[in-house]
Amino acid sequence: MTRRIDFYNDPQAPAANSLVPSVNVVVTNEASHVLLIRRSDNGNWALPGGAIDLGESIPSAAIRETLEETGITCEITGIVGTYSDPNHVILYTSNGEVRQEFSIVLTARAVSGEPTPSKESREVRWVPRGDLSNYRMDRSMRLRISHYLQADGSQKPYIS
């Protein structure tokens, strides 16, 4: 089984050998709960998302990845920010790929569907905003969610 290991500002981290544009999506429902997945590759909670395929737009990738990982169809509503910290690398143990972080985080509203796990997500659930801090997740995911929660409509997107 492929494992994902995140490294942050770690001098022992392997050198990046890949850069893959990806998306994450903060999907909310009518109750303003946030959609989270429990990743199959590391057991941590995260926003749905993944790589942007060739020939695919950013919003299309976000909608596709959300549906594939969660069973929820969403509509894109905005942007939280861009995340490209070269000091955050991700090792995929199956093939030795070491990716530099490169993610665009969008916001969306749920349109239809029921939370349904997939091969990439062991669990899928709607989480009240006040409970998000109770879920184990990587530092980068926690940062993305905190930027979303801090936004009040007047803030510009986060850029790193």
C-alpha positions in Angstrom: 0.0 0.0 0.0 1.2 3.5 -0.9 2.0 5.7 2.1 2.2 9.4 2.1 4.7 11.1 4.4 4.8 14.9 4.8 8.0 16.7 5.7 8.1 20.4 6.9 11.3 22.4 7.2 13.1 19.0 7.8 16.8 18.9 6.9 16.5 15.1 6.7 13.6 15.3 4.2 14.3 13.8 0.8 14.9 16.2 -2.1 11.9 17.1 -4.2 11.8 15.4 -7.6 8.3 16.4 -8.7 5.9 19.3 -8.9 2.3 18.4 -9.5 -0.4 21.1 -9.6 -3.3 20.1 -7.4 -6.5 21.3 -5.8 -8.1 21.1 -2.4 -11.7 22.1 -1.9 -13.5 23.5 1.2 -17.0 22.2 0.5 -19.8 23.4 2.9 -23.4 22.3 3.2 -26.5 24.3 4.2 -25.5 24.0 7.8 -22.0 25.5 7.0 -20.4 22.2 8.0 -17.1 21.4 6.2 -16.6 18.2 4.2 -13.6 16.1 5.4 -12.2 12.8 4.3 -10.0 10.4 6.2 -7.2 9.6 3.8 -6.5 6.0 3.0 -2.7 6.6 2.6 -1.9 8.1 6.0 -5.1 8.0 8.1 -5.2 11.8 8.6 -8.2 13.9 7.9 -8.1 16.3 5.0 -10.1 18.4 2.5 -10.9 16.5 -0.7 -8.6 17.1 -3.6 -5.9 15.8 -5.9 -3.9 16.4 -9.0 -5.1 18.5 -11.9 -5.1 16.4 -15.1 -3.7 17.6 -18.4 -6.5 19.3 -20.4 -8.5 19.9 -17.2 -9.3 23.3 -15.7 -8.8 24.1 -12.0 -12.5 24.2 -11.2 -13.2 21.0 -13.2 -10.4 19.1 -11.3 -11.9 20.4 -8.0 -15.4 19.2 -8.8 -14.1 15.8 -10.1 -11.8 15.1 -7.2 -14.5 16.0 -4.7 -17.0 13.7 -6.3 -14.5 10.8 -6.7 -13.3 11.0 -3.0 -16.6 11.9 -1.3 -19.7 11.1 -3.4 -20.6 14.8 -3.2 -21.2 17.0 -6.3 -20.2 20.6 -5.6 -20.3 24.0 -7.2 -17.1 26.2 -6.9 -17.7 29.5 -5.2 -14.3 31.1 -4.5 -10.7 30.7 -3.6 -8.9 30.4 -0.2 -5.4 30.6 -1.6 -2.4 29.0 -3.2 0.2 26.9 -1.4 3.6 26.2 -2.8 6.1 26.1 0.1 9.3 24.5 -1.2 10.0 23.5 2.5 7.0 21.2 2.5 7.6 18.0 0.5 5.5 14.8 0.3 7.1 11.3 -0.1 5.0 8.6 -1.8 6.5 5.3 -0.7 5.2 3.3 -3.6 7.4 4.9 -6.2 9.9 7.2 -4.4 8.2 10.4 -5.8 8.9 13.4 -3.6 6.6 16.3 -4.4 7.0 19.9 -3.6 3.7 21.3 -2.3 1.7 23.0 -5.0 -2.0 23.3 -4.3 -4.8 25.7 -5.1 -7.5 25.7 -2.4 -11.0 26.6 -3.6 -14.3 27.0 -1.8 -17.5 25.3 -2.9 -21.1 24.5 -1.9 -22.5 21.0 -1.9 -25.2 20.5 -4.6 -26.1 16.8 -4.3 -24.9 13.4 -3.1 -24.3 11.6 0.2 -20.9 11.3 1.9 -19.4 8.0 0.5 -15.9 6.6 1.0 -13.7 5.7 -1.9 -10.3 3.9 -2.4 -8.7 7.2 -1.4 -10.9 8.0 1.6 -11.7 5.6 4.4 -14.3 7.9 5.9 -16.2 11.0 4.7 -18.2 13.3 7.0 -19.6 16.7 7.4 -17.9 18.4 10.4 -19.2 21.5 12.3 -16.7 24.3 12.1 -16.2 24.3 15.9 -15.2 20.6 15.8 -12.5 20.9 13.1 -9.7 21.3 15.6 -10.5 17.9 17.0 -9.5 16.0 13.8 -5.9 14.8 13.3 -4.5 16.3 10.1 -1.2 17.4 8.6 0.1 20.9 9.3 -0.5 22.1 5.7 -4.2 21.0 5.8 -4.7 22.7 9.2 -3.2 25.9 7.7 -5.5 25.8 4.7 -8.6 25.3 6.9 -7.5 28.0 9.3 -7.2 30.5 6.3 -10.7 29.5 5.2 -12.1 30.0 8.7 -10.4 33.4 9.1 -11.7 34.8 5.9 -14.5 37.3 6.3 -15.0 38.2 2.6 -12.7 41.2 2.8 -9.4 39.2 2.8 -7.5 38.6 -0.3 -6.5 35.0 -1.1 -3.5 33.6 0.7 -0.4 33.2 -1.5 2.7 31.2 -0.7 
